[in-house]
Amino acid sequence: MKLVPTRRTDYGIRALIYLAQNPGDPVKASVIAEAMDIPQNFLHQVLQALHRAGLVNSRPSRHGGYMLTRSPENVTVREIIEALEGPLDAGECALRGGPCHWDQVCALHWVWSSAREALENSLSAATLADVAADDLALAKGNKPIPVDSHRRSGDIKTKVSVSGRGRKQT
């Protein structure tokens, strides 16, 4: 089973990392898109969802753009994911309707609920500030790469743009 964020969530987290690392004046979507390698048309959809969820404000004008509504320390990764994907608990059986021989619960319920709860707890404990700090530490080479990293092989290297904000794989 592949458990990774969707492209929508990936882009949303990248955009929020940029805003967390660049507090102050509003930032135009085009600036975020270029710095974080996000397609601009898709970014507008993502930013609208984040705005509806109350995570960013938008200020339309020549000097407008997007800003975080709260300090990055007060935004959880779970909030971001749920703003873009909906609740983590979809309220449906893990076996999708069968083979469930019991009226109110399936045999997988306890295992699946426990795993979902652990994921929810982990995502609720992690903040945007944590993720943004990890991003800066990785860009500076100050954070060790975990041994279980999928990019640890010598085949893929990450280049950091001159600004230190954009990430591109080669």
Phi and psi in degrees as GROMACS dihedral restraints (atoms count N, CA, C in turn):
[ dihedral_restraints ]
;  ai    aj    ak    al  type     phi  dphi    fc
    3     4     5     6     1   -95.9    20    10
    4     5     6     7     1   116.6    20    10
    6     7     8     9     1  -116.3    20    10
    7     8     9    10     1    88.7    20    10
    9    10    11    12     1  -138.0    20    10
   10    11    12    13     1   155.8    20    10
   12    13    14    15     1   -62.6    20    10
   13    14    15    16     1   150.8    20    10
   15    16    17    18     1   -69.4    20    10
   16    17    18    19     1   168.4    20    10
   18    19    20    21     1   -59.7    20    10
   19    20    21    22     1   -39.1    20    10
   21    22    23    24     1   -59.1    20    10
   22    23    24    25     1   -46.8    20    10
   24    25    26    27     1   -69.5    20    10
   25    26    27    28     1   -39.7    20    10
   27    28    29    30     1   -55.0    20    10
   28    29    30    31     1   -51.8    20    10
   30    31    32    33     1   -65.5    20    10
   31    32    33    34     1   -37.9    20    10
   33    34    35    36     1   -63.2    20    10
   34    35    36    37     1   -43.9    20    10
   36    37    38    39     1   -65.9    20    10
   37    38    39    40     1   -41.9    20    10
   39    40    41    42     1   -59.7    20    10
   40    41    42    43     1   -44.9    20    10
   42    43    44    45     1   -62.7    20    10
   43    44    45    46     1   -42.4    20    10
   45    46    47    48     1   -69.4    20    10
   46    47    48    49     1   -34.4    20    10
   48    49    50    51     1   -59.4    20    10
   49    50    51    52     1   -45.9    20    10
   51    52    53    54     1   -60.0    20    10
   52    53    54    55     1   -46.3    20    10
   54    55    56    57     1   -65.3    20    10
   55    56    57    58     1   -36.8    20    10
   57    58    59    60     1   -66.2    20    10
   58    59    60    61     1   -35.4    20    10
   60    61    62    63     1   -84.5    20    10
   61    62    63    64     1    -9.0    20    10
   63    64    65    66     1  -131.6    20    10
   64    65    66    67     1    62.7    20    10
   66    67    68    69     1   -70.9    20    10
   67    68    69    70     1   162.4    20    10
   69    70    71    72     1   119.6    20    10
   70    71    72    73     1  -118.6    20    10
   72    73    74    75     1   -69.6    20    10
   73    74    75    76     1   152.8    20    10
   75    76    77    78     1   -59.1    20    10
   76    77    78    79     1   147.9    20    10
   78    79    80    81     1  -116.5    20    10
   79    80    81    82     1   130.9    20    10
   81    82    83    84     1   -69.2    20    10
   82    83    84    85     1   146.7    20    10
   84    85    86    87     1   -58.0    20    10
   85    86    87    88     1   -36.4    20    10
   87    88    89    90     1   -63.5    20    10
   88    89    90    91     1   -34.6    20    10
   90    91    92    93     1   -69.1    20    10
   91    92    93    94     1   -44.8    20    10
   93    94    95    96     1   -62.6    20    10
   94    95    96    97     1   -45.5    20    10
   96    97    98    99     1   -58.9    20    10
   97    98    99   100     1   -45.4    20    10
   99   100   101   102     1   -68.6    20    10
  100   101   102   103     1   -45.0    20    10
  102   103   104   105     1   -66.6    20    10
  103   104   105   106     1   -34.3    20    10
  105   106   107   108     1  -108.1    20    10
  106   107   108   109     1     9.8    20    10
  108   109   110   111     1    56.5    20    10
  109   110   111   112     1    54.9    20    10
  111   112   113   114     1  -120.5    20    10
  112   113   114   115     1   133.3    20    10
  114   115   116   117     1   -59.4    20    10
  115   116   117   118     1   126.7    20    10
  117   118   119   120     1   -61.2    20    10
  118   119   120   121     1   -40.7    20    10
  120   121   122   123     1   -63.3    20    10
  121   122   123   124     1   -40.6    20    10
  123   124   125   126     1   -68.9    20    10
  124   125   126   127     1   -37.6    20    10
  126   127   128   129     1   -60.6    20    10
  127   128   129   130     1   -38.5    20    10
  129   130   131   132     1   -60.0    20    10
  130   131   132   133     1   -41.5    20    10
  132   133   134   135     1   -63.2    20    10
  133   134   135   136     1   -43.7    20    10
  135   136   137   138     1   -64.6    20    10
  136   137   138   139     1   -45.5    20    10
  138   139   140   141     1   -64.4    20    10
  139   140   141   142     1   -34.0    20    10
  141   142   143   144     1   -64.1    20    10
  142   143   144   145     1   -41.9    20    10
  144   145   146   147     1   -64.7    20    10
  145   146   147   148     1   -40.9    20    10
  147   148   149   150     1   -66.9    20    10
  148   149   150   151     1   -34.2    20    10
  150   151   152   153     1   -67.1    20    10
  151   152   153   154     1   -46.0    20    10
  153   154   155   156     1   -60.2    20    10
  154   155   156   157     1   -32.8    20    10
  156   157   158   159     1   -81.1    20    10
  157   158   159   160     1    -5.4    20    10
  159   160   161   162     1    80.9    20    10
  160   161   162   163     1    19.0    20    10
  162   163   164   165     1   -91.6    20    10
  163   164   165   166     1   -26.8    20    10
  165   166   167   168     1  -133.2    20    10
  166   167   168   169     1   152.8    20    10
  168   169   170   171     1  -105.9    20    10
  169   170   171   172     1   149.9    20    10
  171   172   173   174     1  -122.3    20    10
  172   173   174   175     1   141.9    20    10
  174   175   176   177     1  -124.9    20    10
  175   176   177   178     1   103.7    20    10
  177   178   179   180     1   -76.3    20    10
  178   179   180   181     1   128.3    20    10
  180   181   182   183     1   167.1    20    10
  181   182   183   184     1   176.0    20    10
  183   184   185   186     1   -61.1    20    10
  184   185   186   187     1   -33.8    20    10
  186   187   188   189     1  -105.9    20    10
  187   188   189   190     1    18.2    20    10
  189   190   191   192     1   -85.6    20    10
  190   191   192   193     1  -167.7    20    10
  192   193   194   195     1   151.8    20    10
  193   194   195   196     1  -153.5    20    10
  195   196   197   198     1  -116.2    20    10
  196   197   198   199     1   145.7    20    10
  198   199   200   201     1  -142.9    20    10
  199   200   201   202     1   153.3    20    10
  201   202   203   204     1   -68.0    20    10
  202   203   204   205     1   146.2    20    10
  204   205   206   207     1   -86.9    20    10
  205   206   207   208     1   -19.4    20    10
  207   208   209   210     1  -137.3    20    10
  208   209   210   211     1   166.5    20    10
  210   211   212   213     1   -62.2    20    10
  211   212   213   214     1   142.1    20    10
  213   214   215   216     1   -56.7    20    10
  214   215   216   217     1   -25.9    20    10
  216   217   218   219     1   -68.0    20    10
  217   218   219   220     1   -19.3    20    10
  219   220   221   222     1  -106.0    20    10
  220   221   222   223     1    14.9    20    10
  222   223   224   225     1  -119.5    20    10
  223   224   225   226     1   120.7    20    10
  225   226   227   228     1   -91.6    20    10
  226   227   228   229     1   155.9    20    10
  228   229   230   231     1   -62.5    20    10
  229   230   231   232     1   -35.6    20    10
  231   232   233   234     1   -60.1    20    10
  232   233   234   235     1   -44.3    20    10
  234   235   236   237     1   -57.7    20    10
  235   236   237   238     1   -42.6    20    10
  237   238   239   240     1   -63.1    20    10
  238   239   240   241     1   -49.0    20    10
  240   241   242   243     1   -62.2    20    10
  241   242   243   244     1   -45.0    20    10
  243   244   245   246     1   -68.7    20    10
  244   245   246   247     1   -29.4    20    10
  246   247   248   249     1   -65.2    20    10
  247   248   249   250     1   -33.3    20    10
  249   250   251   252     1   -98.3    20    10
  250   251   252   253     1   -25.0    20    10
  252   253   254   255     1  -120.5    20    10
  253   254   255   256     1   -15.1    20    10
  255   256   257   258     1    97.7    20    10
  256   257   258   259     1   177.9    20    10
  258   259   260   261     1   -61.3    20    10
  259   260   261   262     1   144.1    20    10
  261   262   263   264     1   -66.6    20    10
  262   263   264   265     1   -33.7    20    10
  264   265   266   267     1   -92.3    20    10
  265   266   267   268     1   101.5    20    10
  267   268   269   270     1   -75.1    20    10
  268   269   270   271     1    -8.3    20    10
  270   271   272   273     1    71.9    20    10
  271   272   273   274     1    26.8    20    10
  273   274   275   276     1  -130.7    20    10
  274   275   276   277     1   160.3    20    10
  276   277   278   279     1   -64.4    20    10
  277   278   279   280     1   138.7    20    10
  279   280   281   282     1   -63.8    20    10
  280   281   282   283     1   -24.9    20    10
  282   283   284   285     1   -90.3    20    10
  283   284   285   286     1     5.9    20    10
  285   286   287   288     1    51.6    20    10
  286   287   288   289     1    45.6    20    10
  288   289   290   291     1    94.0    20    10
  289   290   291   292     1     0.7    20    10
  291   292   293   294     1   171.9    20    10
  292   293   294   295     1   161.0    20    10
  294   295   296   297     1   -82.1    20    10
  295   296   297   298     1    96.2    20    10
  297   298   299   300     1  -106.6    20    10
  298   299   300   301     1   113.2    20    10
  300   301   302   303     1   -97.1    20    10
  301   302   303   304     1     6.9    20    10
  303   304   305   306     1  -117.2    20    10
  304   305   306   307     1   147.8    20    10
  306   307   308   309     1   -67.0    20    10
  307   308   309   310     1   -42.4    20    10
  309   310   311   312     1  -113.6    20    10
  310   311   312   313     1    -9.3    20    10
  312   313   314   315     1  -158.6    20    10
  313   314   315   316     1   152.0    20    10
  315   316   317   318     1  -102.6    20    10
  316   317   318   319     1   168.0    20    10
  318   319   320   321     1   -67.7    20    10
  319   320   321   322     1   -22.2    20    10
  321   322   323   324     1   -86.1    20    10
  322   323   324   325     1    -8.5    20    10
  324   325   326   327     1   -50.9    20    10
  325   326   327   328     1   -51.2    20    10
  327   328   329   330     1   -66.2    20    10
  328   329   330   331     1   -41.0    20    10
  330   331   332   333     1   -66.9    20    10
  331   332   333   334     1   -48.5    20    10
  333   334   335   336     1   -66.2    20    10
  334   335   336   337     1   -42.0    20    10
  336   337   338   339     1   -64.0    20    10
  337   338   339   340     1   -39.0    20    10
  339   340   341   342     1   -64.2    20    10
  340   341   342   343     1   -43.2    20    10
  342   343   344   345     1   -65.6    20    10
  343   344   345   346     1   -43.4    20    10
  345   346   347   348     1   -63.3    20    10
  346   347   348   349     1   -41.0    20    10
  348   349   350   351     1   -64.0    20    10
  349   350   351   352     1   -40.0    20    10
  351   352   353   354     1   -63.5    20    10
  352   353   354   355     1   -41.8    20    10
  354   355   356   357     1   -64.1    20    10
  355   356   357   358     1   -46.6    20    10
  357   358   359   360     1   -58.0    20    10
  358   359   360   361     1   -43.9    20    10
  360   361   362   363     1   -63.2    20    10
  361   362   363   364     1   -42.7    20    10
  363   364   365   366     1   -64.8    20    10
  364   365   366   367     1   -44.8    20    10
  366   367   368   369     1   -69.4    20    10
  367   368   369   370     1   -29.6    20    10
  369   370   371   372     1   -75.1    20    10
  370   371   372   373     1   -28.5    20    10
  372   373   374   375     1   -80.1    20    10
  373   374   375   376     1   -26.8    20    10
  375   376   377   378     1   -85.5    20    10
  376   377   378   379     1   134.9    20    10
  378   379   380   381     1  -110.5    20    10
  379   380   381   382     1   164.4    20    10
  381   382   383   384     1   -59.8    20    10
  382   383   384   385     1   -35.9    20    10
  384   385   386   387     1   -61.5    20    10
  385   386   387   388     1   -41.4    20    10
  387   388   389   390     1   -60.8    20    10
  388   389   390   391     1   -47.7    20    10
  390   391   392   393     1   -66.4    20    10
  391   392   393   394     1   -42.4    20    10
  393   394   395   396     1   -64.5    20    10
  394   395   396   397     1   -38.6    20    10
  396   397   398   399     1   -66.9    20    10
  397   398   399   400     1   -41.0    20    10
  399   400   401   402     1   -62.3    20    10
  400   401   402   403     1   -39.7    20    10
  402   403   404   405     1   -61.0    20    10
  403   404   405   406     1   -46.0    20    10
  405   406   407   408     1   -65.0    20    10
  406   407   408   409     1   -41.7    20    10
  408   409   410   411     1   -64.1    20    10
  409   410   411   412     1   -39.4    20    10
  411   412   413   414     1   -66.0    20    10
  412   413   414   415     1   -41.7    20    10
  414   415   416   417     1   -61.8    20    10
  415   416   417   418     1   -34.7    20    10
  417   418   419   420     1   -87.3    20    10
  418   419   420   421     1    -6.5    20    10
  420   421   422   423     1    77.3    20    10
  421   422   423   424     1    18.8    20    10
  423   424   425   426     1   -95.0    20    10
  424   425   426   427     1    -1.6    20    10
  426   427   428   429     1  -118.5    20    10
  427   428   429   430     1   126.8    20    10
  429   430   431   432     1   -67.0    20    10
  430   431   432   433     1   144.8    20    10
  432   433   434   435     1   -80.3    20    10
  433   434   435   436     1   126.5    20    10
  435   436   437   438     1   -63.7    20    10
  436   437   438   439     1   149.7    20    10
  438   439   440   441     1   -65.6    20    10
  439   440   441   442     1   -23.7    20    10
  441   442   443   444     1   -92.9    20    10
  442   443   444   445     1    12.7    20    10
  444   445   446   447     1   -65.0    20    10
  445   446   447   448     1   133.7    20    10
  447   448   449   450     1   -71.0    20    10
  448   449   450   451     1   -12.6    20    10
  450   451   452   453     1  -106.1    20    10
  451   452   453   454     1    12.4    20    10
  453   454   455   456     1   -69.2    20    10
  454   455   456   457     1   -23.8    20    10
  456   457   458   459     1   -62.4    20    10
  457   458   459   460     1   158.6    20    10
  459   460   461   462     1   -74.9    20    10
  460   461   462   463     1    -5.3    20    10
  462   463   464   465     1   -73.7    20    10
  463   464   465   466     1   -34.1    20    10
  465   466   467   468     1  -114.3    20    10
  466   467   468   469     1   128.3    20    10
  468   469   470   471     1  -124.7    20    10
  469   470   471   472     1   147.1    20    10
  471   472   473   474     1  -105.3    20    10
  472   473   474   475     1   126.6    20    10
  474   475   476   477     1   -98.6    20    10
  475   476   477   478     1   141.7    20    10
  477   478   479   480     1  -106.3    20    10
  478   479   480   481     1   131.4    20    10
  480   481   482   483     1   -65.0    20    10
  481   482   483   484     1   169.4    20    10
  483   484   485   486     1   -58.2    20    10
  484   485   486   487     1   -34.4    20    10
  486   487   488   489     1   -73.1    20    10
  487   488   489   490     1   -15.6    20    10
  489   490   491   492     1    81.0    20    10
  490   491   492   493     1     6.9    20    10
  492   493   494   495     1  -111.5    20    10
  493   494   495   496     1   -39.9    20    10
  495   496   497   498     1   -81.4    20    10
  496   497   498   499     1   143.8    20    10
  498   499   500   501     1  -120.0    20    10
  499   500   501   502     1   127.1    20    10
  501   502   503   504     1  -134.1    20    10
  502   503   504   505     1   138.9    20    10
  504   505   506   507     1   -96.4    20    10
  505   506   507   508     1   144.3    20    10
